[in-house]
Amino acid sequence: MSEVRGQIVNSVRSSSGEFLARLGTCIEIGIAICADYSSLLRGEHKEPINLEELLRITTQRGRVILSGRGASGKSALLHRIALDATNLELVPFFLNLSRWDQNATHEWQSVRDNARDALDFLLRRFGESGHDVTDAEFLPASVEKLFLLDGLNETPGSTADDILAICDQIASLMIGASVIVTDRLVRRKLDAEDKWCFAMPLPVTKGEVDRLVKGKGIPIGAEALLPSPFFLDRAIRGELRGSPLATIKNMFEERGKLDASGLSAAAQASFQAYELDRSRTFDYERFAALGRNDVADTLLAAGILVQVSAGRVVFFHHWYHDYLASKFVVEHPELWDFRNRHRVFDILTFKANSFDAIAFALELLDRKTSGEFLQAVYDWNPYAAGYALAEASITVEDVPRSVRLIMIAMLAERRFDRQFQSARKA
């Protein structure tokens, strides 16, 4: 019994330690509890707490959703939580849902109706330690078991809602079990929201920013990006540019050593990976099929692309993949015409689970085309259009006024919709 416990703890310490080491400089990220789901989505929170306090709340409540914008440090926080949990003698099981693919979607259908079978599938398929539900059940009832699920938004369609329902059941049925799930700022369907605790990562404090970038040249206009751990890390490495897109594009050109042709090939391979693999991890052959093994090789050498298993690779950060896939879509307007837009936007967003690629696409377009693109997005999913307007690094002049007014009016009207779910989503 103690041997199994030791194996799980040591495995998590190793994998989480390696993940944090790959990130480089440690950036302190605050965390805060929100009163409810609506407060979380509005960005309203209580006083910051430390990770030990979050773990105490988790074991008391049993269910926590840690939700934030892209690149807000959720994965890093969850790995730190895993390490802290082992120091407090909890037994954490870390699950990386970014490896979800089409095969997982098919297999999920046969296990989703049974909580134990579903958890066993998730542990076997995505667990970092290689242990299963029997190992978790084998631990004494007095041992606190913590299931950490990273990347709920990486799953397609309603799968995220299914997983949250399973987490709810596990917290209820397994003695000493609790869960923390990371997600994007989207509202999920929960059977009872009052069972859950909602938390959010906070922007990096000015004091922490000043400590880490002291003496480093920050491009004009880029100061507003520094509270984001992703862009602060770029600043520490000397890779920060004046905007999010400029920073990512420069990384592919400078560190990845891609010219315009190589960048286009990477964009095509990236979109095809989403289209064919339906996953953040994908076959190396996506590059080989285009005759551009050289592109994959230089991205691997630069650490932008990472090998996860034989023949399978993943971008070190999902924003790299989203940027390239969105670049391919905006350069091929036929992909978002009336015949194709629903299929293509489903592919680009994992069936409306992650809208970052939509926001990137909006940033890449000129003013005239941005209006046409937003109308196509609105036809597919009106909330995605609102998200893109809110999150894209654009000014009010970058989208035609008439289009902006339509989007804002739509959201305003739906806040008073007679259907409760529509009003809540708005």
Buried (B, 14 or more C-beta within 10 A) or exposed (E): EEEBBEBBBEBBBEBBEEBBEEBEEEBEBBBBBBEBBEBBBEEEBEEEBEBEEBBEBBBEBBBBBBBBBBBBBBBBBBBBBBBBBBEBEBBBBBBBBBBBBEEBBEEBEEBBEEBBBBBBBBBEBBBBBEBBBEBBBEBEEEBBBBBBBBBBBBBBEBBBBBBBBBBBBBBEEBEBBBBBBBBBBBBBEBEEBEEBBBBBBBBBBEEBBEEBBEEEEBBEEBEEBBBBBBBBBBBBEEBBBBBBBBBBBBBBBEBBBBEEEBBBBBBBBBBBBBBBBBBBBBBBBBBEBBEBEEBBEBBBEBEBBBEBEEEBBBBBBBBBBBBBBBBBBBBBBEBBEEEBBBEBBBBBBBBBBBBBBBBBBBBBBEEEEBBBBBBBBBBBBBBBBBBBBEBBBBEEEBBBEEBBEBBEEBBEEBEEEEEEEBEBBB
